[in-house]
Amino acid sequence: MDSLRPGFTLYLVAAELWGQVNQKLRSDDRKGIVYIWEGLDPYTVAGRACKYLYEHDQRMTRLVLVAHGSPGTFKLGEDIDAGNADRLVSWLSDLFDEGSLGVEVVSCEALADDVQIIGGRRYGQANKPGASGIRHGGYLLGAALAKASGQTVTGALYRLSSEVSIALAGPCRRVKPDGTASVVQR
């Protein structure tokens, strides 16, 4: 990262969350917000992000994806999962600053493999990658995003409340570009 240039975070936000995000964040010289309308394909979403960065002469230190989600998927334009995640972030891989903070998926349970309900509360599960007979959708999504972007990806294992914050807090799954994964507290 150029030491004379402040870090820059790009937020790609599902349009249906515009109201909550708009109350908390504004674009400035440290962050940019691009709203993504329902139905846009991953290439178009990536193109809108690239256009914003070029028009504002920016590189990213962090990419934050804000959308509704469920285990192994989130909706940013259209449903994004392990099968099409590379189309969303591969174009953006060259636009990260060296030493960036990576990609954050601020989306309910998106990097969880499954959900267990205990006492009426939902708990996202991070199953061991490669274990047979269980789901791995959240890990596969995180791994696809990490590999295509060349960045570490961190995402929610739990339900988020956008009324509280547009950030990750609590147990999250972190996946590195080499596929190694861990659960971290944010």
N, C-alpha and C positions, 0 to 999 in steps of 0.2 A: 504494500500500500504506500502511496506517495505520502510521506510524512507531513507535507504542507497542505494536504487536502483532507478535510474531515471525513470520517466514515459516512457512508450513504446507505440507507436501507430503502429497498423498493418493496412496497406492499402491493400484491395483486389481490384484489378483494372482490368476492362474489357480489354482484349488484344487489342481491336481496339483503345483504348485510350493510349496505351503504349507510343507512340511518344510524346504526350503532357506531360504525367506524367514523363517520363524519362528525359525530359529537365529540370524539376523543382525539382524532388525528387531523392534521393539516399538512399539506405538502410544504416543504421549505428547503433550505440548502442542505439539510441532513437526511431528509426522507421524501420519498415520492409515493403517491397513491394512484394506482390505475384500477378503475372499476371494470369488472368483466361481466358482460351481459350473458344471461342464460342462452345456451345454444351455440356459443362460439366454440369452435374446435380448438384443440391444443396448439396447433400451429398458429392460428390467428391470435390466441392469447399470448403466445411467445412473441409474435410480431408486434403486438401492442406494447409489450414490455420493452422490447428492443427500441421501438420508435421513441418511447418516453425517454429512455436512457440517452439515446443519440441527440434528441432535441434539447435535452438539458445538460449535455456534455458530462455525463456521469458514468461511473463504474460502481458496482455494488460491493459493499462489505457484507451485506446480508440481504437475503431474499425472504420475505414473509408471505406465505400463502394463507389467506383468510377465507374460509368457506365452510359450509355445512358438510358434515362427514359422518361416516360410520366405519366399522372395522374394515380396513383395507381399501378405502375409497374416500374421495371428497369431490364436491361438485364446484368446479371453477370453469364456468362456461358449459361444459358437459362433464359427465362423470369421469374422474381421473383415477386410474388404478394401475397396477403393475404393467398391464398390457399397453398403456399409452402414455405413461408418465415421461418416458424419454422424449416424446414429441413436445412436451411442455417445457422442459428445462435444457435440452441439449443446445438449442440456439443461444441460450443465455450463458453457457459455460465459459465463454471467452470474455464475458463482461463482469466477472468477479475480480476484485482487487486481490493481489497476492496477500496471503494471510487473512483471508476473509473469515467471517463468523459462520458462514454456511447458509443453509436453508432451514426455515422453521415452517412447519405445517400447523397452523393455528386452526384446527378443525376437529370437532368432537370425534374422539376415538379413532382417527384416521390411521394411526400407526399401531393400533391394537389388532391382534389377530382374531379375537373373539371377545365377548362380553359375558361376564358372570353377574347375576343379580343376587345380592345378599341383603336381606332386610330391606328390600325395596330400593336399594341403591345399586347403581351400575358400576362395575369395576372392569376396566379394560385389561385384557390378558396379553402378555408378551410371551408367546410360546417359544420354546427353544428352536432356533432355525434348524431345519433338517430332521426334526423329530417326525416320525411317521404317524399317520392316523389322526392328526389334528390340523387345524387351519393355520395358515401362515400369511394371509393377505396383507396384514399391516407391515410385517417384515418385508415382504416382496415389494410392496409399494415404496417403502423407505429405501430399500436396496436399489430399486430402479431409478428413483430420483437421485440418489447419491452417485451411482455409477455414471448416469448421463450428465450430471452437472459437475462432477469432479469435486463435490463438496460434501461435508458432513451434514446429514439431515436429522433434525430433531422434531418430533411430533407427539401430539397428545395421545395418551392412553385412557383418557377420561372425558367426561362431558365438560365442555367449556361454558362459561357464562360471559358473553360479550358485553353484558351490562356492567360487568366488573372491570374487565381489562381486555385489551387486544394484544395479549401476550400469553406465553405458556407459563404455567405455574403448577407444580405438583409432579406426579410421576410421568415421565416421558420416555419414549424409546429414541435412542440415538443410533443411527446407522452410518458407518463410514463408507467411502467409495470402494474399499476392498471387501465390503460385505460384513465386517465385524459389527456386532450390535451389542448394546447394553441398555439397561434401564437407569435413568438418571433422575434426580429431583431438581426441579426448576423453581 
